[in-house]
Amino acid sequence: MPVGPFGLDPLVWAIIRLIVAVVLVVALILNSSLLLIYLERKTQAIMQDRIGPYHTGPFGLLQTFADALKLIAKEDVRAGQTDVAFFIAAPALVFTPMLASYVVLPFAPPLVGADINIGLLYLATLGSMGVLGIVIAGWASNNKYSLVGGLRSAGQLISYEVPGILSLVTAVLVVGSLSMVKITESQTGPITNIFIIPLAFATYLVSALAETNRTPFDLPEAESELVAGYLTEYSGMRWGTMLALTEYGNVVVVCSIMTTLWLGGWNGPGVAAVPILGVVWFTLKVYALILVFMWVRATLPRLRIDQLMSFCWKILIPVTLLNLAVTAVLLIAFPTTLLPVAIANWILLVAFVVLLPVLQQRRLRHLRARLRERTATASLAS
């Protein structure tokens, strides 16, 4: 009969490993969320010429811990007409897919939970499961504001999954694998995928901002319109789980995906000699992208729902489809080199950056013309 480490039964050892892994990942998410909340407060304070948290603890370091304790200590309040079972289950349905995503993230050569050959497909599937929890949260609250907020957030997430997945498919075409480890190992040199398919990186970055409900796509937090979206009836740690933990956990996940697919993952100086250094390089790249997310939040205003959906279906999806088609054709025509793909992607990226403001100005001119026509019609009618 086979015996596992420490003389334990293999099944018992597997269960122990699973429990330890789950505890470590949950601790990582909790601590990273607290760190990211503090980092975002300080980053936005610097950008907006403010001080940020500084009362609780040295430099305000304990402020996020105080906020977490406040949420944990709050009474679990539920409205009388909520669907209790689904109302309680919704936070878990939102949090669990994000938690499961950490299984395939390659932090370093010796630190990969599971190297499966469809790791990227696994992550894309988990990313789409959060919609279920959001819709259930809105419906189970038995509140019209929550229901409308849940449906709007679901529409946003489902819509922006399309260009996000198309961007991932473009990267998969170039690399030729769905394994997160093999994708990382294919970028050992200084020329990573961000130099070969930069447009796919830009479109996935925009989609990731929308899928994580970050500004300018943070419709659930549009207080003037929806009070708090699908979170209206939630309080205490349930609210903290659905908003703080899940949002910042998803930010880490999508930044890890971008790091792996476009920035070389754990690769960096010294990793070949000391593989554990991969954790340092991976973390630095992830946090560099997280700072970009925070920079965007401190800079751009929130979009309206019509602007958000129009941008996705009329601009972002056609651009990603065009990029995917051009990349596929060039890979077939030039199977031995990626230079034509890189040249075409940079041309498309420049065109996208230049034409986007032009299209926006054209749309604004049409809106102003329609507004003038309505004003003139109203004046004649009066």
Secondary structure, DSSP 8 states (H G I E B T S, - for coil): ----GGG--HHHHHHHHHHHHHHHHHHHHHHHHHHHHHHHHHHHHHHTT---S-SSSGGGTTHHHHHHHHHHHS-----TTS-HHHHHHHHHHHHHHHHHHTTS-EEETTEES---TTHHHHHHHHHHHHHHHHHHHHHHTT-HHHHHHHHHHHHHHHHHHHHHHHHHHHHHHHH----HHHHHHTT-SS--HHHH-HHHHHHHHHHHHHHTT-TTS-GGG-HHHHTTGGGTT--HHHHHIIIIIHHHHHHHHHHHHHHHHHS-TT--TTTTT-TTHHHHHHHHHHHHHHHHHHHHHHHS----HHHHHHIIIIIIHHHHHHHHHHHHHHHHH-TT-SHHHHHHHHHHHHHHHHHHHHHHHHHHHHHHHHHHHHHHHHHHH-
